């Protein structure tokens, strides 16, 4: 069974815009001092989401690796299609 999340309590923002992540969340999620995050938000829904930068880097690498494969497949299809068109033109 996949665990999609957990409520760790509440927090508030200080005068300088700092938000404290509850200690239970830091411990369970392995968040260390100085950890970098990518911040997502939706003003309409009033949500803020923090994602560890290392996770976003892994996702980006995965995405770019997959896109390289996709580009290679697309190129092979395009080249095959071009060759087929040239053959058909020769037959005409």
N, C-alpha and C positions, 0 to 999 in steps of 0.2 A: 504494500500500500504506500502511495506517495503522500508525504506530508507537504502541504502547500504553504504553510505559514503558521504563525503563532502570535498571539498578542502578548507583549512583554510588559505592558503597563503604559503609563503616560509620562510625558515630559513637557517642558515649556521652553520657549525661546527667550534668551536673555537680551539685554539691551544692545549687545554687539552682534546679534544675529546667531549666536551659538546655541545649539541644541545638544543636550546631553543624552546619549544613548544609554538606556538602563543597563546596569552591570550584568544582569542575567542574559540580556541580548548579546552584550559584548563577549561574555564567556561562551555561550552556546554557539554563536556565529563566528567565533575566532577573530574578533575585531580587536586590533592592537592600536595603541597610541600612534598617531601619525598616518594611519591608514587613509588611502585616497579613495574617493567615491565619485561616481558619475551621478549627477542629480537630475531626475526627471520630475516634471510636474504637470498638473492639469488644473488651471485656474478655475475652470467651470465646475469641476468636481471637488476642488479644494484638497487635492492630494499631492503629496511629495513622496518620491520614491528614491532611495539611495541604493546604488548597486556598486559593489566593490569594483574598483578600476581593473583589478586583475581578471575578474570575471568578464568584464566588457572586452578586455584585450583578447581573452581566449575566444570569445564569441566572434570578434572581428577577424581573428586569424582563421577560424573555422569558415566564416563567410567568404573571405577572400580566397581560401584554398578551394572551396566549392565553386566559386565563380570562375576560377581559372580552369577547372575541369569543365564547367559549362561552356566557357569560351572555346575550349579545345574541341568539344563535341560539336558546337555550333559551326566552327570553322570547317571541321571535317564534313559536316552535312552540306554546308555552303559550297565547298570545293567539289563535292560529289555532284551536287545539283548543277554547278557550272559545267562540269565535264559532261554530264548528261545532255545539257542544253547544246553544248558545242557538237556533240555526236549527232543529235537530232538535226542540227543545222547542216551538218555535212551530208546527211542522208537526203535532205531536200533538194 
